[in-house]
Amino acid sequence: MAQKKNGFNYSQQQLRDMAQDILDYARSRGATACETDVSEGCGQTVSVRCGEIETLEYNRDKGIGVTIYLGQQRGHASSSDFSRSALHATVDAALSIARFTAPDAAAGLADPDRLWRGEKDLNLQLHHPWELDAEAATELALRCEQAAFTVSPQVKNSEGAAIYRQESQFVSANSSGFCDGFATSRHSVSCSVIAGEGEDMQRDDWHVSMRDPRDLPNPERVGDYAARRALARLGSRRIATCSVPVIFEAPLACGLIGSFVQAVSGGSLYRKSSFLVDALGKEVFSPNISIVENPHIPKALGSTPYDDEGVATELRDVVSNGVLQGYFLGSYSARKLGMQTTGNAGGCHNLIVRPGSQNLSALARSIGRGLLVTELLGQGVNYVTGDYSRGAAGFWIENGQISYPVHEITIAGNLKDVFRNIVAVGSDVLIRGGKQCPSLVVGEMMVAGS
């Protein structure tokens, strides 16, 4: 089949036919149950650095995944070959694996009563192709980077500006009668620059991702903001060790919420490897925090009518005034815990932290003296104990004003205490992937400096 730079090589019906062929063949080979995913994707990335093209990449991939059940024995195999003989060989491989695995009481397909049946059209608008050739993408990337250089002569170097577009489609099917699929898209603009010279050099970046390219900001705005962030960090100092309030800027607050999600997800819970085991119905955040999961927002990056098992997704409260209302479970982890799936096989879907009424400047005034964190380094999170220690950079706040940049510091605490000590929530909501979160103020954390 001839390869194309834009669009898909297969129709949804062809993917459905392949999925059905896999299910039929698995049944004929003695499988008691089977589920499969058939997918393809294509995209383009163009990056420039210092006015020259650095990379130009096209990607086109496809794959099938097959999970076979023999009673409660499970086997999985995958392939990137869509020929009929390869589909059947993949089923045979999964069957062979299943025969040698130990029975698992939690193994099996999702409850048929929970599967998405297409009862209503959610009109999620998840697929928006970007007809952008390499020449046009290069022009956008150059405009983005040039905008950064234009801000100030102190912006002297660049780590690159990039334009990324991606489309994918899939069909998921199982022997309980579920068969559905759809196409999605994700496009982004990013820029990373270096300001200063000599020993006082700082870098920063910014990026924006959207389903619909028409919703992306002008590339000049992204480059301009990345440059201003880098410039603001010039003259960074070290500070003395102290215990003060800490503001997590919105992008980092999204990461903080991500740590919460991992701690209350099925695998961590049934393995007892989470500091929030048995926390359902208990206060895990301060009363300032309420979090909703809404999988049905049109164009949102975390939207989907069903999870990776075909279980219908639902609008639900995850945290209400600090109290944990629900975990993130797929069918397997739910059975291990003696619970019901929450429709989160594969992860969370559009987590929205209820915003407050104060912007970032007002949050700084509210704490008087403390730290605004804008960058975190390292992976210092122990999900068993909740201990949290990360390298950081940001800005020192004195007399309610953002006074000067700081670096080479470490912030530390325990996430149990951090979550329960969020004393204020900002109004500056940022969307990053499947999370929508404003800046968050933690009442007190240890800041290790010089």
The 8 nearest C-alpha neighbors of each residue, nearest first, counted from 0:
[[1, 2, 8, 3, 9, 7, 81, 82],
 [2, 0, 3, 8, 4, 7, 9, 5],
 [1, 3, 0, 4, 8, 59, 5, 7],
 [4, 2, 5, 1, 6, 8, 7, 59],
 [3, 5, 2, 6, 57, 41, 42, 59],
 [6, 4, 3, 7, 41, 42, 130, 128],
 [5, 7, 8, 4, 3, 41, 166, 128],
 [8, 6, 9, 5, 41, 40, 10, 39],
 [7, 9, 6, 10, 2, 3, 0, 39],
 [10, 8, 7, 13, 11, 14, 39, 12],
 [9, 11, 13, 12, 14, 8, 7, 15],
 [10, 12, 14, 13, 15, 9, 170, 180],
 [11, 13, 15, 10, 14, 16, 9, 17],
 [14, 12, 16, 10, 15, 11, 9, 17],
 [15, 13, 11, 17, 12, 16, 170, 37],
 [16, 14, 12, 18, 13, 17, 19, 170],
 [15, 17, 13, 19, 14, 18, 12, 20],
 [16, 18, 20, 14, 15, 19, 21, 13],
 [19, 17, 15, 21, 16, 20, 14, 172],
 [20, 18, 22, 16, 21, 17, 23, 15],
 [19, 21, 17, 23, 18, 22, 24, 16],
 [22, 20, 18, 24, 19, 23, 25, 17],
 [23, 21, 19, 25, 20, 24, 26, 33],
 [24, 22, 20, 26, 25, 21, 19, 27],
 [23, 25, 27, 21, 26, 22, 20, 28],
 [26, 24, 28, 22, 27, 30, 23, 21],
 [25, 27, 30, 23, 29, 28, 24, 22],
 [26, 28, 24, 25, 29, 23, 30, 22],
 [29, 27, 25, 26, 30, 24, 91, 94],
 [28, 30, 26, 27, 31, 25, 69, 94],
 [31, 29, 26, 32, 25, 69, 68, 28],
 [30, 32, 69, 68, 70, 29, 26, 33],
 [33, 31, 68, 30, 174, 67, 69, 34],
 [34, 32, 67, 174, 173, 66, 68, 22],
 [33, 35, 173, 66, 172, 65, 174, 67],
 [34, 36, 65, 172, 64, 171, 66, 173],
 [35, 37, 171, 64, 63, 170, 38, 172],
 [36, 38, 63, 170, 169, 62, 14, 171],
 [39, 37, 169, 62, 61, 168, 170, 63],
 [40, 38, 61, 60, 168, 167, 62, 169],
 [39, 41, 167, 60, 166, 59, 61, 168],
 [42, 40, 59, 58, 166, 165, 167, 60],
 [41, 43, 165, 58, 164, 57, 166, 59],
 [42, 44, 57, 164, 56, 163, 58, 165],
 [43, 45, 163, 56, 162, 55, 57, 164],
 [46, 44, 55, 162, 161, 54, 137, 136],
 [47, 45, 161, 54, 160, 53, 52, 159],
 [46, 48, 52, 53, 51, 159, 160, 50],
 [49, 47, 159, 51, 50, 53, 157, 158],
 [48, 50, 51, 157, 47, 156, 159, 144],
 [49, 51, 48, 141, 47, 52, 144, 145],
 [52, 50, 47, 48, 49, 53, 141, 46],
 [51, 53, 47, 54, 46, 48, 50, 137],
 [52, 54, 47, 46, 48, 51, 55, 45],
 [55, 53, 46, 45, 52, 56, 47, 44],
 [54, 56, 45, 44, 46, 57, 53, 52],
 [57, 55, 44, 43, 54, 45, 58, 42],
 [56, 58, 43, 42, 44, 59, 55, 4],
 [59, 57, 42, 41, 43, 56, 60, 40],
 [58, 60, 41, 40, 42, 57, 61, 39],
 [61, 59, 40, 39, 41, 58, 62, 79],
 [62, 60, 39, 38, 79, 40, 59, 63],
 [61, 63, 79, 38, 78, 37, 39, 64],
 [64, 62, 37, 78, 77, 36, 79, 38],
 [63, 65, 77, 36, 35, 76, 37, 78],
 [66, 64, 35, 76, 75, 34, 77, 90],
 [67, 65, 75, 34, 74, 33, 35, 93],
 [66, 68, 33, 74, 73, 93, 94, 32],
 [69, 67, 73, 32, 72, 70, 31, 30],
 [70, 68, 72, 31, 30, 71, 73, 97],
 [69, 71, 72, 68, 31, 102, 32, 73],
 [72, 70, 102, 103, 106, 69, 68, 104],
 [71, 73, 102, 69, 97, 68, 70, 100],
 [74, 72, 97, 68, 67, 71, 69, 100],
 [75, 73, 97, 93, 96, 67, 66, 94],
 [74, 76, 66, 93, 65, 67, 73, 96],
 [77, 75, 93, 65, 89, 64, 92, 66],
 [78, 76, 64, 63, 65, 89, 75, 79],
 [79, 77, 63, 80, 62, 89, 64, 76],
 [78, 80, 62, 61, 63, 81, 77, 60],
 [81, 79, 78, 82, 85, 62, 86, 63],
 [82, 80, 86, 85, 83, 79, 62, 63],
 [83, 81, 85, 84, 80, 86, 87, 17],
 [84, 82, 86, 85, 87, 81, 17, 20],
 [83, 85, 87, 82, 86, 88, 81, 89],
 [86, 84, 88, 82, 83, 87, 80, 89],
 [87, 85, 83, 89, 88, 84, 82, 81],
 [86, 88, 90, 84, 89, 85, 91, 83],
 [87, 89, 85, 91, 90, 86, 84, 92],
 [90, 88, 92, 86, 87, 91, 76, 85],
 [89, 91, 87, 93, 88, 92, 94, 25],
 [92, 90, 88, 94, 89, 93, 95, 87],
 [91, 93, 89, 95, 94, 90, 76, 88],
 [94, 92, 75, 74, 76, 96, 90, 95],
 [95, 93, 91, 97, 92, 96, 67, 74],
 [94, 96, 92, 98, 93, 97, 91, 99],
 [97, 95, 74, 93, 94, 98, 99, 92],
 [98, 96, 74, 73, 94, 100, 72, 99],
 [97, 99, 95, 96, 100, 94, 72, 69],
 [100, 98, 97, 96, 101, 95, 72, 74],
 [101, 99, 97, 72, 98, 102, 73, 96],
 [100, 102, 72, 103, 99, 73, 71, 97],
 [103, 101, 72, 71, 100, 104, 73, 70],
 [104, 102, 106, 71, 105, 72, 101, 73],
 [103, 105, 106, 71, 102, 334, 107, 335],
 [106, 104, 334, 103, 331, 335, 107, 71],
 [107, 105, 103, 71, 104, 331, 73, 108],
 [108, 106, 71, 105, 109, 68, 331, 32],
 [107, 109, 110, 106, 32, 330, 34, 308],
 [108, 110, 330, 111, 308, 107, 310, 113],
 [109, 111, 112, 113, 108, 114, 330, 310],
 [112, 110, 113, 114, 109, 175, 108, 176],
 [111, 113, 110, 114, 109, 115, 310, 116],
 [112, 114, 310, 111, 110, 311, 115, 109],
 [115, 113, 310, 309, 111, 311, 112, 116],
 [114, 116, 311, 310, 117, 309, 305, 113],
 [115, 117, 118, 114, 177, 311, 119, 179],
 [118, 116, 119, 115, 120, 304, 179, 121],
 [117, 119, 116, 120, 115, 121, 311, 304],
 [120, 118, 117, 121, 116, 122, 304, 115],
 [119, 121, 122, 117, 118, 123, 304, 295],
 [120, 122, 123, 119, 295, 304, 297, 124],
 [123, 121, 120, 124, 297, 125, 295, 119],
 [122, 124, 297, 121, 125, 298, 295, 296],
 [125, 123, 298, 297, 122, 126, 127, 183],
 [124, 126, 183, 298, 123, 210, 184, 127],
 [127, 125, 183, 184, 182, 124, 128, 210],
 [126, 128, 211, 184, 210, 129, 125, 183],
 [129, 127, 130, 126, 184, 166, 211, 6],
 [130, 128, 131, 212, 127, 164, 211, 186],
 [131, 129, 128, 132, 5, 6, 164, 135],
 [130, 132, 129, 135, 136, 133, 134, 164],
 [131, 133, 135, 134, 136, 130, 43, 137],
 [132, 134, 136, 135, 137, 131, 45, 55],
 [133, 135, 137, 136, 132, 138, 131, 139],
 [136, 134, 138, 137, 132, 133, 131, 139],
 [137, 135, 133, 139, 138, 134, 162, 132],
 [138, 136, 140, 134, 135, 139, 133, 141],
 [137, 139, 135, 141, 136, 140, 142, 134],
 [140, 138, 142, 136, 137, 141, 143, 218],
 [139, 141, 143, 137, 161, 142, 160, 138],
 [142, 140, 138, 144, 143, 139, 145, 137],
 [143, 141, 139, 145, 140, 144, 219, 146],
 [144, 142, 218, 219, 222, 140, 146, 141],
 [143, 145, 147, 141, 146, 222, 142, 160],
 [146, 144, 148, 142, 147, 143, 141, 149],
 [147, 145, 149, 219, 222, 143, 144, 223],
 [146, 148, 222, 223, 226, 144, 145, 149],
 [147, 149, 145, 146, 154, 150, 151, 144],
 [150, 148, 146, 147, 151, 145, 152, 223],
 [151, 149, 148, 147, 223, 146, 226, 152],
 [150, 152, 153, 149, 154, 148, 147, 226],
 [153, 151, 154, 155, 148, 150, 149, 194],
 [154, 152, 151, 195, 194, 155, 230, 196],
 [155, 153, 194, 152, 148, 151, 193, 156],
 [154, 156, 153, 194, 193, 152, 195, 148],
 [157, 155, 193, 192, 154, 194, 49, 158],
 [156, 158, 192, 159, 193, 48, 49, 191],
 [157, 159, 191, 192, 48, 156, 160, 193],
 [160, 158, 48, 157, 47, 191, 190, 46],
 [159, 161, 190, 140, 47, 189, 46, 144],
 [162, 160, 46, 189, 140, 45, 188, 163],
 [161, 163, 188, 45, 44, 140, 187, 136],
 [164, 162, 44, 187, 186, 43, 161, 188],
 [165, 163, 186, 42, 43, 185, 187, 44],
 [164, 166, 42, 185, 184, 41, 186, 43],
 [167, 165, 184, 41, 40, 183, 42, 185],
 [168, 166, 40, 183, 182, 39, 184, 41],
 [167, 169, 182, 181, 38, 39, 183, 40],
 [168, 170, 38, 180, 37, 181, 39, 171],
 [169, 171, 180, 37, 179, 36, 14, 15],
 [170, 172, 36, 179, 178, 35, 180, 37],
 [173, 171, 178, 177, 35, 34, 18, 179],
 [172, 174, 34, 177, 175, 33, 176, 35],
 [173, 175, 176, 33, 32, 34, 22, 177],
 [176, 174, 173, 177, 111, 108, 32, 172],
 [177, 175, 174, 173, 178, 172, 111, 114],
 [176, 178, 172, 173, 175, 179, 114, 309],
 [179, 177, 172, 171, 176, 173, 170, 180],
 [178, 180, 170, 171, 172, 177, 181, 15],
 [181, 179, 170, 169, 171, 178, 182, 168],
 [180, 182, 168, 169, 183, 170, 179, 11],
 [181, 183, 168, 126, 167, 169, 125, 184],
 [184, 182, 126, 125, 167, 166, 168, 181],
 [183, 185, 166, 126, 210, 165, 127, 167],
 [186, 184, 210, 165, 209, 164, 166, 208],
 [185, 187, 164, 209, 163, 208, 165, 210],
 [188, 186, 208, 163, 207, 162, 209, 164],
 [187, 189, 162, 207, 206, 161, 163, 218],
 [190, 188, 206, 161, 160, 205, 207, 187],
 [189, 191, 160, 204, 222, 205, 159, 225],
 [192, 190, 204, 158, 159, 203, 157, 225],
 [191, 193, 157, 158, 202, 203, 156, 226],
 [194, 192, 202, 156, 201, 157, 154, 155],
 [193, 195, 154, 153, 201, 200, 155, 230],
 [196, 194, 200, 153, 199, 154, 201, 233],
 [195, 197, 200, 199, 198, 194, 153, 155],
 [196, 198, 199, 200, 195, 194, 201, 155],
 [197, 199, 200, 196, 195, 201, 234, 233],
 [200, 198, 197, 196, 195, 233, 234, 201],
 [199, 201, 195, 196, 194, 198, 197, 233],
 [202, 200, 194, 193, 229, 233, 232, 195],
 [201, 203, 193, 229, 192, 194, 200, 204],
 [204, 202, 229, 191, 228, 192, 225, 193],
 [203, 205, 191, 225, 190, 192, 206, 202],
 [204, 206, 225, 190, 189, 221, 191, 224],
 [205, 207, 189, 188, 190, 221, 208, 187],
 [206, 208, 187, 188, 189, 209, 215, 205],
 [209, 207, 187, 186, 185, 188, 206, 215],
 [208, 210, 186, 211, 185, 215, 187, 212],
 [209, 211, 185, 184, 298, 186, 127, 125],
 [210, 212, 127, 213, 209, 214, 298, 186],
 [213, 211, 214, 215, 186, 129, 209, 210],
 [212, 214, 211, 215, 216, 209, 210, 129],
 [215, 213, 212, 211, 209, 216, 210, 208],
 [214, 216, 212, 213, 209, 217, 207, 208],
 [217, 215, 218, 214, 220, 221, 207, 213],
 [216, 218, 219, 220, 215, 221, 143, 139],
 [219, 217, 143, 221, 220, 216, 139, 222],
 [220, 218, 143, 146, 222, 217, 221, 223],
 [221, 219, 223, 218, 217, 222, 224, 216],
 [220, 222, 218, 224, 219, 223, 225, 205],
 [223, 221, 147, 143, 225, 219, 146, 224],
 [222, 224, 147, 220, 226, 146, 221, 225],
 [223, 225, 227, 221, 226, 222, 220, 228],
 [226, 224, 204, 205, 222, 228, 223, 227],
 [227, 225, 147, 229, 223, 224, 228, 230],
 [228, 226, 230, 224, 229, 225, 231, 223],
 [227, 229, 225, 231, 226, 230, 203, 224],
 [228, 230, 203, 202, 226, 227, 232, 231],
 [231, 229, 227, 232, 228, 233, 194, 226],
 [230, 232, 228, 229, 233, 227, 404, 234],
 [231, 233, 404, 230, 229, 235, 201, 234],
 [234, 232, 235, 230, 231, 201, 199, 200],
 [233, 235, 232, 236, 199, 404, 403, 405],
 [236, 234, 404, 405, 233, 232, 406, 403],
 [237, 235, 405, 406, 404, 234, 238, 403],
 [236, 238, 405, 406, 448, 407, 449, 408],
 [239, 237, 448, 449, 236, 240, 405, 408],
 [238, 240, 448, 449, 241, 237, 447, 446],
 [241, 239, 447, 448, 446, 449, 238, 242],
 [240, 242, 446, 445, 243, 239, 447, 448],
 [241, 243, 445, 444, 446, 443, 240, 244],
 [242, 244, 443, 369, 444, 241, 245, 445],
 [245, 243, 443, 442, 369, 441, 444, 370],
 [244, 246, 370, 441, 440, 371, 369, 243],
 [247, 245, 440, 371, 439, 372, 248, 370],
 [246, 248, 439, 372, 252, 438, 251, 371],
 [247, 249, 438, 251, 373, 250, 252, 372],
 [248, 250, 438, 437, 252, 251, 429, 436],
 [251, 249, 253, 252, 248, 429, 254, 431],
 [252, 250, 254, 253, 249, 248, 247, 255],
 [251, 253, 249, 255, 254, 247, 250, 438],
 [254, 252, 256, 251, 250, 255, 436, 257],
 [255, 253, 257, 251, 252, 256, 258, 250],
 [254, 256, 252, 258, 257, 253, 251, 259],
 [257, 255, 259, 253, 258, 254, 252, 260],
 [256, 258, 254, 260, 255, 259, 253, 261],
 [259, 257, 255, 261, 256, 260, 262, 254],
 [258, 260, 256, 262, 257, 261, 263, 255],
 [261, 259, 257, 263, 262, 258, 264, 256],
 [262, 260, 264, 258, 259, 263, 257, 267],
 [261, 263, 259, 273, 260, 264, 275, 267],
 [264, 262, 260, 326, 261, 327, 275, 259],
 [265, 263, 327, 261, 262, 267, 266, 326],
 [264, 266, 332, 328, 268, 267, 327, 269],
 [265, 267, 268, 269, 264, 270, 332, 328],
 [268, 266, 272, 273, 270, 265, 264, 269],
 [267, 269, 271, 265, 270, 266, 276, 273],
 [268, 270, 271, 266, 267, 336, 265, 335],
 [269, 271, 272, 267, 268, 266, 273, 265],
 [272, 270, 268, 269, 273, 267, 276, 383],
 [273, 271, 383, 267, 270, 268, 382, 274],
 [274, 272, 383, 382, 262, 275, 267, 276],
 [273, 275, 383, 384, 385, 276, 382, 262],
 [274, 276, 273, 278, 262, 277, 263, 268],
 [275, 277, 278, 268, 273, 274, 271, 263],
 [278, 276, 279, 275, 268, 281, 280, 274],
 [277, 279, 275, 281, 276, 280, 323, 283],
 [280, 278, 323, 281, 277, 324, 325, 326],
 [279, 281, 323, 324, 322, 278, 282, 325],
 [282, 280, 322, 278, 279, 323, 283, 324],
 [281, 283, 322, 321, 284, 323, 280, 285],
 [282, 284, 321, 322, 419, 281, 323, 418],
 [285, 283, 419, 321, 418, 282, 288, 286],
 [284, 286, 419, 321, 287, 421, 420, 288],
 [285, 287, 320, 321, 288, 284, 322, 289],
 [288, 286, 285, 320, 321, 289, 423, 422],
 [289, 287, 321, 320, 286, 285, 284, 290],
 [288, 290, 319, 318, 320, 353, 352, 321],
 [291, 289, 352, 318, 317, 351, 353, 316],
 [292, 290, 316, 351, 317, 350, 315, 293],
 [291, 293, 350, 315, 349, 314, 348, 351],
 [292, 294, 314, 349, 295, 291, 348, 296],
 [295, 293, 302, 348, 303, 349, 296, 292],
 [294, 296, 302, 293, 297, 303, 123, 304],
 [295, 297, 299, 302, 294, 298, 123, 293],
 [298, 296, 123, 124, 299, 295, 122, 125],
 [299, 297, 125, 124, 210, 123, 296, 300],
 [300, 298, 302, 301, 296, 297, 210, 349],
 [299, 301, 433, 432, 302, 298, 210, 209],
 [302, 300, 433, 348, 349, 299, 294, 432],
 [303, 301, 294, 295, 299, 300, 348, 296],
 [302, 304, 305, 294, 295, 301, 306, 312],
 [303, 305, 312, 311, 295, 294, 302, 306],
 [306, 304, 311, 312, 310, 309, 303, 115],
 [305, 307, 309, 310, 308, 344, 342, 343],
 [306, 308, 344, 345, 309, 305, 310, 343],
 [309, 307, 306, 310, 344, 109, 305, 108],
 [308, 310, 305, 306, 114, 307, 115, 311],
 [311, 309, 114, 305, 113, 342, 306, 308],
 [312, 310, 305, 115, 114, 304, 342, 113],
 [311, 313, 305, 342, 304, 310, 294, 306],
 [314, 312, 315, 294, 311, 293, 342, 295],
 [313, 315, 293, 292, 294, 312, 316, 291],
 [316, 314, 292, 291, 313, 317, 293, 325],
 [315, 317, 291, 318, 292, 290, 324, 319],
 [316, 318, 324, 325, 290, 291, 323, 315],
 [317, 319, 323, 290, 289, 322, 324, 316],
 [320, 318, 289, 322, 321, 316, 290, 323],
 [321, 319, 286, 289, 288, 322, 287, 318],
 [320, 322, 284, 286, 285, 288, 282, 319],
 [323, 321, 282, 319, 281, 318, 320, 283],
 [322, 324, 318, 280, 279, 281, 325, 317],
 [325, 323, 317, 318, 280, 279, 322, 316],
 [326, 324, 317, 323, 279, 327, 316, 318],
 [325, 327, 263, 264, 328, 341, 265, 324],
 [328, 326, 264, 343, 265, 341, 263, 325],
 [329, 327, 265, 340, 341, 343, 333, 332],
 [328, 330, 344, 340, 343, 332, 331, 333],
 [331, 329, 340, 333, 109, 332, 334, 328],
 [332, 330, 334, 333, 105, 329, 106, 335],
 [331, 333, 265, 335, 334, 329, 330, 328],
 [332, 334, 338, 330, 336, 339, 340, 331],
 [335, 333, 337, 336, 331, 105, 332, 338],
 [334, 336, 332, 333, 337, 105, 269, 331],
 [335, 337, 333, 334, 338, 269, 332, 268],
 [336, 338, 334, 335, 333, 339, 332, 105],
 [339, 337, 333, 336, 334, 340, 335, 332],
 [340, 338, 333, 341, 334, 330, 337, 328],
 [339, 341, 330, 329, 328, 333, 342, 338],
 [340, 342, 328, 343, 327, 339, 329, 326],
 [343, 341, 312, 310, 340, 306, 344, 329],
 [344, 342, 346, 328, 329, 327, 341, 347],
 [343, 345, 329, 307, 306, 346, 342, 328],
 [344, 346, 307, 343, 306, 347, 329, 308],
 [347, 345, 343, 344, 348, 327, 306, 264],
 [346, 348, 343, 349, 327, 350, 433, 345],
 [347, 349, 301, 294, 433, 302, 350, 292],
 [350, 348, 433, 301, 434, 293, 292, 294],
 [349, 351, 292, 434, 291, 348, 435, 433],
 [352, 350, 435, 291, 290, 434, 349, 353],
 [351, 353, 290, 436, 289, 354, 435, 350],
 [352, 354, 289, 290, 351, 355, 288, 436],
 [355, 353, 426, 425, 424, 352, 437, 428],
 [354, 356, 425, 424, 426, 357, 353, 423],
 [355, 357, 426, 425, 358, 354, 424, 427],
 [358, 356, 425, 426, 361, 355, 362, 359],
 [357, 359, 426, 361, 425, 360, 427, 362],
 [358, 360, 362, 361, 363, 425, 357, 427],
 [361, 359, 363, 362, 358, 364, 400, 357],
 [360, 362, 364, 358, 363, 357, 359, 365],
 [363, 361, 365, 359, 364, 360, 357, 358],
 [362, 364, 360, 399, 361, 365, 366, 400],
 [399, 365, 363, 361, 367, 362, 366, 400],
 [364, 366, 362, 363, 367, 361, 399, 360],
 [365, 367, 363, 364, 368, 399, 362, 244],
 [368, 366, 399, 398, 364, 365, 397, 363],
 [369, 367, 397, 396, 366, 398, 399, 243],
 [368, 370, 244, 396, 243, 245, 395, 366],
 [371, 369, 245, 395, 396, 394, 246, 372],
 [370, 372, 246, 394, 393, 245, 247, 395],
 [371, 373, 393, 247, 374, 392, 246, 248],
 [374, 372, 393, 248, 392, 371, 247, 251],
 [373, 375, 392, 391, 372, 393, 376, 251],
 [376, 374, 391, 390, 389, 392, 377, 373],
 [377, 375, 390, 389, 391, 374, 378, 392],
 [376, 378, 389, 379, 390, 375, 388, 391],
 [379, 377, 380, 389, 376, 388, 390, 375],
 [378, 380, 388, 389, 387, 377, 381, 386],
 [379, 381, 387, 378, 386, 382, 388, 385],
 [382, 380, 386, 385, 383, 384, 387, 379],
 [381, 383, 385, 273, 384, 274, 380, 262],
 [384, 382, 273, 272, 274, 381, 385, 271],
 [383, 385, 274, 386, 382, 381, 273, 413],
 [386, 384, 414, 382, 413, 381, 274, 383],
 [387, 385, 413, 381, 384, 380, 412, 414],
 [386, 388, 380, 412, 413, 411, 379, 385],
 [387, 389, 411, 379, 410, 380, 412, 409],
 [390, 388, 379, 409, 410, 376, 377, 391],
 [389, 391, 409, 376, 375, 408, 377, 410],
 [390, 392, 375, 409, 408, 374, 376, 389],
 [393, 391, 406, 374, 405, 372, 373, 408],
 [392, 394, 372, 373, 405, 371, 404, 374],
 [395, 393, 404, 371, 405, 403, 370, 401],
 [394, 396, 370, 403, 402, 401, 369, 404],
 [395, 397, 401, 369, 368, 400, 402, 370],
 [396, 398, 368, 399, 400, 367, 402, 395],
 [399, 397, 367, 400, 368, 396, 364, 401],
 [364, 398, 400, 367, 363, 397, 396, 368],
 [401, 399, 396, 397, 398, 402, 363, 364],
 [400, 402, 396, 395, 403, 394, 397, 363],
 [401, 403, 396, 400, 395, 397, 394, 404],
 [402, 404, 394, 395, 401, 405, 235, 396],
 [405, 403, 394, 235, 232, 393, 395, 236],
 [406, 404, 235, 236, 394, 393, 237, 392],
 [405, 407, 392, 408, 237, 235, 236, 393],
 [408, 406, 237, 392, 391, 448, 409, 390],
 [407, 409, 448, 391, 406, 447, 390, 392],
 [410, 408, 390, 447, 391, 389, 446, 411],
 [409, 411, 446, 389, 445, 388, 447, 390],
 [412, 410, 388, 445, 387, 444, 409, 446],
 [413, 411, 387, 444, 386, 414, 445, 388],
 [412, 414, 386, 385, 387, 416, 415, 417],
 [413, 415, 417, 385, 416, 418, 386, 387],
 [414, 416, 413, 418, 417, 385, 419, 283],
 [415, 417, 419, 414, 413, 418, 420, 412],
 [416, 418, 414, 420, 419, 415, 413, 441],
 [417, 419, 284, 420, 416, 415, 421, 414],
 [420, 418, 284, 285, 416, 417, 421, 283],
 [419, 421, 417, 418, 442, 441, 422, 285],
 [422, 420, 441, 440, 418, 419, 285, 423],
 [421, 423, 442, 440, 420, 441, 287, 424],
 [424, 422, 440, 421, 439, 425, 287, 355],
 [425, 423, 439, 355, 354, 438, 440, 437],
 [426, 424, 355, 438, 357, 437, 358, 427],
 [425, 427, 355, 356, 354, 358, 357, 428],
 [428, 426, 437, 425, 358, 429, 438, 249],
 [427, 429, 437, 436, 426, 435, 430, 249],
 [430, 428, 436, 435, 437, 249, 431, 427],
 [429, 431, 435, 434, 432, 436, 428, 433],
 [432, 430, 434, 433, 429, 435, 253, 250],
 [431, 433, 434, 300, 430, 301, 208, 349],
 [432, 434, 301, 349, 300, 348, 431, 350],
 [435, 433, 350, 349, 431, 432, 430, 351],
 [436, 434, 430, 351, 429, 350, 352, 428],
 [435, 437, 428, 352, 429, 253, 249, 351],
 [438, 436, 428, 249, 427, 425, 426, 429],
 [437, 439, 249, 248, 425, 247, 252, 424],
 [440, 438, 424, 247, 246, 423, 252, 425],
 [439, 441, 246, 423, 421, 422, 245, 442],
 [442, 440, 421, 245, 420, 443, 244, 422],
 [443, 441, 244, 420, 422, 421, 440, 245],
 [442, 444, 244, 243, 441, 242, 245, 445],
 [445, 443, 242, 243, 412, 244, 411, 446],
 [444, 446, 242, 411, 410, 241, 447, 412],
 [447, 445, 410, 241, 240, 409, 242, 444],
 [446, 448, 240, 409, 408, 410, 445, 241],
 [449, 447, 240, 408, 239, 238, 237, 446],
 [448, 239, 238, 237, 240, 447, 408, 407]]
